[in-house]
Amino acid sequence: MNHRRLARVFAFETIYADTFSGDIVEEAVLDTTNMQGKANQFAEQLIAGVRSEIEQLDAVLQEFSPKRKMERFPKVELTILRMAAWELLHPQEDTPAKIVINEAVLLAKEFGGETSYKYINAILHNLAKSRQ
């Protein structure tokens, strides 16, 4: 697993856990991961970014999901959408939008509902297209 994929999985687990129990979980998860260097740095950046911009991310995502309120999305899918939206709104030189969207789809297939990857893909694709 490449360092960005590992970082995204760790960030997902941490941000998802925040929705239930706050920042305490991060310490426990950090102890069980083997991330180093770039992966750790990227995960920390992603976690801090999403945490600090949740309201703004939800507002942006809501524009691309007019029929369904963000608070009605399952927590897994909402976490994935927030992470990917943050990456799309704060692009990294070495990570094109299509990679961010693909990684979100992979996370949705691994952790989300059976068909959640479809609407995650659609929402993020439309967000990315609007940013071009």
Backbone hydrogen bonds, N-H to C=O, Kabsch-Sander energy under -0.5 kcal/mol:
donor,donor_aa,acceptor,acceptor_aa,energy
6,L,2,N,-2.5
7,A,3,H,-2.2
8,R,4,R,-2.5
9,V,5,R,-2.3
10,F,6,L,-2.3
11,A,7,A,-2.9
12,F,8,R,-2.9
13,E,9,V,-2.5
14,T,10,F,-2.3
15,I,11,A,-3.1
16,Y,12,F,-2.9
17,A,13,E,-2.0
18,D,14,T,-1.7
19,T,15,I,-0.9
19,T,16,Y,-0.9
20,F,17,A,-1.7
21,S,17,A,-2.7
22,G,18,D,-1.4
24,I,21,S,-0.6
25,V,22,G,-0.9
26,E,23,D,-0.9
27,E,23,D,-0.6
27,E,24,I,-0.8
28,A,24,I,-0.9
29,V,25,V,-2.4
30,L,26,E,-2.7
31,D,27,E,-1.6
32,T,28,A,-0.7
32,T,29,V,-1.2
33,T,29,V,-0.5
33,T,30,L,-0.9
39,A,36,Q,-1.3
40,N,36,Q,-0.7
41,Q,37,G,-2.4
42,F,38,K,-2.8
43,A,39,A,-2.6
44,E,40,N,-2.4
45,Q,41,Q,-2.1
46,L,42,F,-2.7
47,I,43,A,-2.8
48,A,44,E,-2.5
49,G,45,Q,-2.3
50,V,46,L,-2.4
51,R,47,I,-2.5
52,S,48,A,-2.1
53,E,49,G,-1.0
53,E,50,V,-0.6
54,I,51,R,-0.6
57,L,53,E,-3.0
58,D,54,I,-2.6
59,A,55,E,-2.0
60,V,56,Q,-2.3
61,L,57,L,-2.9
62,Q,58,D,-2.3
63,E,59,A,-1.1
63,E,60,V,-0.6
64,F,60,V,-0.6
64,F,61,L,-1.3
65,S,62,Q,-1.4
68,R,65,S,-1.2
72,R,69,K,-1.7
73,F,70,M,-1.6
78,L,74,P,-2.6
79,T,75,K,-2.3
80,I,76,V,-2.1
81,L,77,E,-2.7
82,R,78,L,-2.5
83,M,79,T,-2.3
84,A,80,I,-2.5
85,A,81,L,-2.8
86,W,82,R,-2.4
87,E,83,M,-2.1
88,L,84,A,-2.5
89,L,85,A,-2.3
90,H,86,W,-1.3
95,T,92,Q,-1.6
99,I,96,P,-0.9
100,V,96,P,-1.7
101,I,97,A,-2.7
102,N,98,K,-2.2
103,E,99,I,-2.7
104,A,100,V,-2.0
105,V,101,I,-2.4
106,L,102,N,-2.4
107,L,103,E,-2.3
108,A,104,A,-2.5
109,K,105,V,-2.5
110,E,106,L,-2.0
111,F,107,L,-3.2
112,G,107,L,-0.6
112,G,108,A,-1.8
116,S,113,G,-0.7
118,K,115,T,-1.6
119,Y,115,T,-0.8
120,I,116,S,-2.2
121,N,117,Y,-2.3
122,A,118,K,-2.1
123,I,119,Y,-2.6
124,L,120,I,-2.4
125,H,121,N,-2.6
126,N,122,A,-2.2
127,L,123,I,-2.1
128,A,124,L,-2.9
129,K,125,H,-2.5
130,S,126,N,-1.8
131,R,127,L,-0.9
131,R,128,A,-0.8
132,Q,129,K,-1.0
